[in-house]
Amino acid sequence: MAADPTFPRVTVHDLQHTAASLAVSAGANIKAVRRMLGHASAAMTLDVCADLFDDDLDAVATALNRGAVMSEGTEI
């Protein structure tokens, strides 16, 4: 920040949110992320990190479709 005054201030909360983002992006179980962050419930973790999932809806749909197709005995 001394070298570049436009560099944003990074807080512990920012680092915690980044850790949650990376964990969820890597496919971590939400209950494991909840425990890592020390939240009281997985719902709290999802409420805090809900914005993480907006761009992942296509990936969820693809994964569900792949599972449905494979359960029918057809390969994608």
N, C-alpha and C positions, 0 to 999 in steps of 0.2 A: 504494500500500500504506500510505502514511502517513495518507491520508485515510480508508481503509477497511481495517482490519486483517484482515478476512475475505477480502479479495481474494487469490486464490492467487498464489504466486510463479511467474513464467514464466521457464523456462530456455531456453537456446539449443536444446536437444533438443526442447522443446515447440514452438518456432517451426519447427524442421525438420520435425517430424511434421505440423504444420498445413500447411506448404508442400506436403508430400507428399499430404496429404488433399485439398487444393484442386486440385492437379495431376491426381490420379487422378479426382476428381469431374468435372473438366473434360474428361476423356477422353484425357489424355496417355498416350503410349506408356510402358509400364513401364520400358523400357530408357532412355528419356530421363529419367525420374524417378530411376532408379538413378544415372545420370551426374550429375544435378543434386545428389543427396545425397552423392555420393562413395562409394557402396557398392561393394564388390568384385564383387558379382553381383546380377542381377535377383532371384535367389532370396532373397538377404539383404533386399532391399527389400520383397519380398512377405512375408517372415517378420516384418519390423519393422512393416509397414503392413497386415498381414492383416485386422485388425479393420475396416479401411476398407470391405471388400467385403461384409460381412454384410448390410447393408441394400440392396445393389445387385443381389441375385440375381434379383429380379423384373424389373428393367430388362434384365439379361442375357438372361433367358428371353424377354422380349418382343422384344428385338432379334434373337435367333436365330430366333424364330418368324416375325418380319417378313421376314427374309432367306429363310427356307424358302418362305414363301408367295409372295414375289416371284419366286423362282427357278422356281416352278411356273407363272409367267405370270399370276397372279391378284393383283389389288391389294387391299390391306386397306382 
